[in-house]
Amino acid sequence: MRCALANEPQKPLQENGDWYTPKDENLVLLELEAGNVIIELAPFFAPSHVQHFREQVQHGNYDQIDFYRVIEGFVAQAGAEGAEGAEPLSAEFERSQDNNAEWLLVQHPALLAQSDGYLNNFAAARDDTKEWLVHCPGSLAMARSNDPNSASNHFYVVLGHAPRHLDRNMTIFGRVIKGMEHLQTLPRGNLEAGGVIPSSEPRGSIKKAQLFSMIDSQKRPIIRIQKTTGAAYTKRLTEARARNNEFFIYKGNGALDICYYPPRVEMTLPEAKQQEEKPQ
C-alpha cells in the first residue's frame, strides 16, 4: 500500500498573477561540474553587497575558484584571495522596517524572533522596529572576519539545517532558487579543520559565474517565482497549518517553519537553448 506523504512532488502551479519574473540583473548563474546553480539577489535589502557581488561576477573573480570550505549540514564557502575590486563592505545585517515592502506574516510569536515571514518573497524576521533576512537552506551571504565590516569577496550558501544563530550577524543578500542538488554533491571538509578542504584534496569548483544579463538572451533560462503574497501561496500555507491530509494523525498546533516553505520556482529554456540540448 502506497503512503501519500506530505512532501511528495507537486505539479507546478499555474494561477495567473501568482508569479513574478526577476530582473536579469538580479539572477546569477554558477556553472559547477555537477550542474548549474541559479541565484536570485536581494538588492532591496542589501544593495551594497548585491552591487559588489555583481561587480565581482563581472570581473570574473568567481570563475575557476573552489568551494574550499564545505561543512555537512552547514555551509559551502567559496572565494578568491586578492580579487580585483574586493574592498571591505559595511555590514547590512538588518534595517529599519520598510512599510512599503511586501511583508507576509507567517508566525507570531516565532521561535527565534518576534515574527517570521516573507519580505519581498525572501524568508525574513522582525522585531518592534527592525527587519532582516534569515538563514534558510539556500541562503546566500558574505563571509567575514570578526570585524562586522570586513566582508569583501568570499561568500557562502547554507546547505542544511538553518543556522539561525547567524541571523543579524551576517549579511544575507540572495538565495539559491535552482540547483541546490548540485551544491549538495560538493566534497566535504573535515570538521576538525573547520571544514576547510586541503588544496591537495578534491574540491568542487565554479567553472564560470555570470549575471543573466551577461548571457545571450536566446540562451538564458526563463525564470518565474511564486509570490508569497499571492492567493496560491496563501492557500498553500493555510493547508500546511491545517494538515488536513489523511496521512497526518497529529495535526500540530498550526505553527510553521518558514524555511520549509520557500516560494516555488519554474524554469523553462528558450527555444534556441532547447534545440541546442536536443540529442543529435
N, C-alpha and C positions, 0 to 999 in steps of 0.2 A: 504493500500500500504506500503510495507516494504522499509525503507530507507537504503541505502548502506553506513553506517557510516564508516569513515576512520579508526577507531580504532578497527574494528571487528577482532576477532582472525584469524590468517592466518595459513595455513598449514606449517609445518616445511620445511625449505629449504634443498635441497638435493645436491647442487652443490659440486662436488669434489674439494678439495683444498681451500675451503672457510671456513674451520673449523679447530680448534686445540683442542687437549686434554691436559688439565692442568696436571701437575705432582701431584701425590698423596700427596706429602708433602706440596703442596700449596692449598689443599682443606680441609675444616673443616666442620664436621657435628655437628650441635647443635640439640639435641633431646629436643623438647618442648612438653608440654602436647597436644597442638593443632596439632603438626606435626613437621616434620624435616625441618631445615633450613640449606642450604649449602652455604658456604662462599668460595670465591676464594681470596687468599692472593696475595700481590703485592711486592715480595722481590726485584724486580728490582728497586723499588722506595724507599721503607722504610725497608731496610734489617735488621736493628737492631730491629725495632718494630715487624717485622714478626718473626724473630727468637725468640724473647722474648715471643710473643704470642704462638708460637708453644710449647715452654717450659712450659708456664702456662697451656696449654691444657694437655701436657704430665704429669704434676704434679697432674692433676685432680682438679686444682684450680677453674675451671668453672663448676664443677659438683655440682648439687644441690644448685645453687645460684639463686637469684631473679633478675628480671628486676625491680629494686627498684625505678627507675625514668623514667616515661613514659609520654611524653607530646604529646597530639594530634597534628598531622601535623608537628612535630618537630623531636624528637629522642626517642629511647628506650635505656636506660643505665643500665648496669649490672656490677658487680664486687664483689670481696671478700676482706674484710679487713684483713691485716696481712698475705696475701697469701705467700706461700713459694717462694722464689726467686724473689719477686716483687720489684726489685730495680728500682729507677728512671732512666728514659731513656733520652738521649739527643734528642732534637726535630729534626724531619725530615719533616719539613713543606714544603720545596722546595729544589730544587737542580739546579745546572748549567745545561743548555741544553745539552743533550746527543745526538750527531749527529748520533750515531749508533742505537738509539732506533727507533722503528716503530712509526712514527708520522703521523696522518691523520688530516690535517687542515680541519675544518668544518666551522668556522666563523671568519672573519677578516674584519673590527674590530668587536670585540664581546662586549656584554653589560657590563660584569664585568671583562674583561681582554683585553689585546691587541688581543689575539687569543684564541679561544676554539677549541678543537679537541679531539683526542683519542691517548693516549700514551700507547703503548703496549696493546691496547684494553680497557684501562681504561679512563674514562672521565677526561680530563685534560685541563690546560690552560698554556699560555706562554706570557712572555713579551720579551724584546730585548735579555735578557741573561738567564733568569730563566724559570723553568717549575715546575708545581705542579699538584697534583691530586685535583679534585674538589668535593664538596658536592652535590651529587645527591641522590635521593631516593635509599636506599640500601647501600650507602657508609658506610664503617666500619672505625672508628677512635678511638684513645685513648683519654679518658678524662684526664684532668689535672687541677691543681690549677692555680693561676696567674703566677707561675713560669713556663716558657716555657719548662723547662727540668724536670718536675715533674710527667709525665705520668708513670704509673707502672703496673697497673692491670685492672683498670676499663675501659670499652670500651662502645661505643655507636654505634647504627645503625640509620641512617637517615630514618624516617618514611614517611615524607610528602614532602611538597614543599621544594625545595633545599635551605638550609640556607647558601648561598654562601658567606655571610659575615664572615663565619668561615674559608674560604679558606686561606691558608698560615698562619693560626693561630692555627691549629690543625694538627696532623699527621694522614693522611688517609693511611691505609695500606692494605685495602682489600675492598670487596664488596659482598653483598648477590647476588647469582645467581639463587637460588631456595628457595622458602618458604617464600617470603615476606608476603603472605596472612596470615601465622601463626603469624608473628610478629604483624600484624595489629589487631589481636584478643587480644593482651595483655591489661590487665586493665590499665586505665589511672590514672595519679595523678592529684591533684588539682593545677592549675596554681599559685594560691596564695601561695602554699607551694613549688614552684619551680618544680612541677611535681613529688616530692618525695611521694611515697605511704607509709603510716604508716605500720609498721610491723604487726599491729593488723588487717589490712585490706587485702583482697585477692590480691596477686601478681602473675604475670606469672613467671615461673622459667625454668631454664635449667636443665633438668634431667641428661644429660651427654653431654660432648663435646669430640670429637675425631678427630684427623687427619685422613684422608683417609688411610694413611699408617699404622694406628693402627687397621684398620678394616680388617677382613678376606677378602682376595682378591676374594673369591667366593660369597661374600655378599655385597661388596661395590658397589654403583651405578656407572655406566659408564657415564661420562660427556663429552660433546664436546660443544665448544663455537664458535660462528661465528667470523671470523676475520674481523676487521674493515677495513683492507687493501685489503680484497678480492673483487672480482668482484660483488658478490651478495650484499654485504653491500653498495658498491659504487652505485649500481643500486637503492637500497633502499633509499639512501639519495637523489639521483637525482630525483626520483619520489616524494619524500617528498617536495623538493624545488618547483617543478613544480605544484603540487596539480592538476594534470590533471583529477582526478576523477570527474565525472559529479556532484557529491554531492556538490562540492565547488563552491560557487558563487564568493566570494572574494578569489583570488588566492594568496594573500600575496605578500611579497617582496623578497622571496627566503631565508629569514633568518631562521635559525633553532635553537632550544634549544637542546643542546647535551644531557641533562638529559632525554629527551623524546625518545631517540633512542638508548637504550642500546643494545649491541650485543645479538642476540638470543642464547638461551641455550637449548640443547637437553639432556635428561637424559633417560637412559634405565637401567633396573635392570638385573644383571646376571641371568643366568638360575636357579641357586640354590636359589636365592632370590625370583624369580618368583614362583617357586614351593612352597616355604615356605609360600607365601602370598596367594596362591590359597585357596578358601573356601573349607573346609572339608565336 
